[in-house]
């Protein structure tokens, strides 16, 4: 069977799939399917957006001491736990948090992994600005801060020059769940959310639209909204 390749100008396009609320493991498996298609040039860059039920994930450089409850105790609280292949340490995902998984070729037009992460941070900062929140980067750290607290965590994996995993932006997140971990393995870091800063609930749909626009601007691409079954 002849392999169908994507357009040579695909770096100027990217798919966006809104998965709504979906289980972490299910989305992890979806990422792997899309990653393989992107590696084979059967699919252009793709951004997945999702909210997960409560889950804690440990990156490949994480330390168990940064998990303040055992996986068994987390399970009793209804919180799943996974050890995964992304970079970074431990983090929390849950309702009210917008998680984005950009499955992008980081070599074509992006000049490598660190510039790719920088662009992700820029897209988050641009999004926050649309809600009147001043976000910033910190030297030698990954993620985005606001009001001296961390509002967005970033942890990716790259295989065969294609990224997966991504960012977690606290929108209306229950910040109490971060007390179960040492967020990102940084002992002196306090997490915040858009809701906490604005002092009111934030429209998740508006944040999603802003993220899509910001990714289009920062990555100089044209987003196309797709359903999951159109690309896998």
KAHU-V228374 format. One record per pair of residues at least 12 apart in sequence whose C-alpha atoms are under 6 Angstrom apart, sorted by the first residue. I is the first residue (numbers start at 1). J is the second residue. D is the distance in Angstrom with one decimal. If there is no record, write none. Layout:
I_J_D ; I_J_D
//
This chain:
5_41_5.6 ; 5_42_5.0 ; 6_41_5.8 ; 6_42_5.5 ; 6_43_5.9 ; 10_44_5.7 ; 12_221_4.3 ; 13_221_4.9 ; 13_222_4.7 ; 14_44_5.9 ; 14_45_4.7 ; 14_46_5.3 ; 14_223_5.0 ; 15_46_4.4 ; 15_223_5.7 ; 15_224_4.8 ; 15_225_5.9 ; 16_46_5.8 ; 16_47_4.8 ; 16_48_5.9 ; 16_224_5.9 ; 16_225_4.8 ; 16_226_5.9 ; 17_48_4.9 ; 17_226_5.3 ; 17_227_5.9 ; 18_49_4.8 ; 19_49_6.0 ; 19_50_5.1 ; 20_50_5.2 ; 21_50_5.8 ; 21_51_4.6 ; 21_52_5.6 ; 22_52_5.4 ; 23_52_5.6 ; 24_52_5.9 ; 45_103_5.8 ; 45_104_4.6 ; 46_102_5.8 ; 46_103_5.2 ; 47_101_5.6 ; 47_102_4.3 ; 48_100_5.6 ; 48_101_4.9 ; 49_99_5.8 ; 49_100_4.6 ; 50_99_5.3 ; 51_95_5.8 ; 51_98_5.5 ; 52_94_5.0 ; 52_95_6.0 ; 53_94_4.9 ; 53_95_5.8 ; 54_79_5.2 ; 54_93_5.7 ; 54_94_4.1 ; 55_79_5.1 ; 55_80_4.5 ; 55_81_5.7 ; 55_92_5.9 ; 55_93_5.3 ; 56_81_4.9 ; 56_91_5.7 ; 56_92_4.5 ; 57_81_5.7 ; 57_82_4.9 ; 57_83_5.7 ; 57_90_5.7 ; 57_91_5.6 ; 58_83_4.7 ; 58_89_5.6 ; 58_90_4.3 ; 59_84_5.4 ; 59_85_5.9 ; 59_86_5.2 ; 59_87_5.3 ; 59_88_5.1 ; 59_89_4.7 ; 60_85_5.4 ; 60_87_5.7 ; 61_88_5.6 ; 61_89_5.7 ; 62_89_3.8 ; 66_181_5.6 ; 66_182_4.8 ; 66_185_5.9 ; 67_181_4.7 ; 68_180_5.3 ; 68_181_5.2 ; 86_155_5.8 ; 86_156_4.8 ; 86_157_4.4 ; 87_155_5.2 ; 87_156_5.5 ; 88_155_5.6 ; 89_184_4.8 ; 89_185_5.5 ; 90_184_5.0 ; 91_183_5.5 ; 91_184_5.8 ; 96_171_5.7 ; 96_172_4.3 ; 96_173_4.4 ; 97_169_5.7 ; 97_170_4.6 ; 97_171_5.2 ; 97_173_5.2 ; 98_168_5.8 ; 98_169_5.2 ; 99_167_5.7 ; 99_168_4.4 ; 100_166_5.7 ; 100_167_5.3 ; 101_165_5.0 ; 101_166_4.5 ; 103_163_5.0 ; 103_164_4.9 ; 104_162_5.4 ; 104_163_5.4 ; 105_161_5.7 ; 105_162_4.3 ; 106_161_5.7 ; 106_162_5.9 ; 107_161_6.0 ; 123_214_5.0 ; 123_215_5.5 ; 127_210_5.5 ; 127_211_5.8 ; 149_190_5.3 ; 149_191_5.4 ; 149_192_5.7 ; 150_191_4.8 ; 150_192_5.8 ; 151_170_5.7 ; 151_191_5.9 ; 151_192_5.1 ; 151_193_5.5 ; 152_168_5.5 ; 152_169_4.4 ; 153_167_5.6 ; 153_168_5.3 ; 154_166_5.6 ; 154_167_4.3 ; 170_193_4.6 ; 171_193_5.3 ; 171_194_4.8 ; 171_195_5.9 ; 172_195_5.2
//
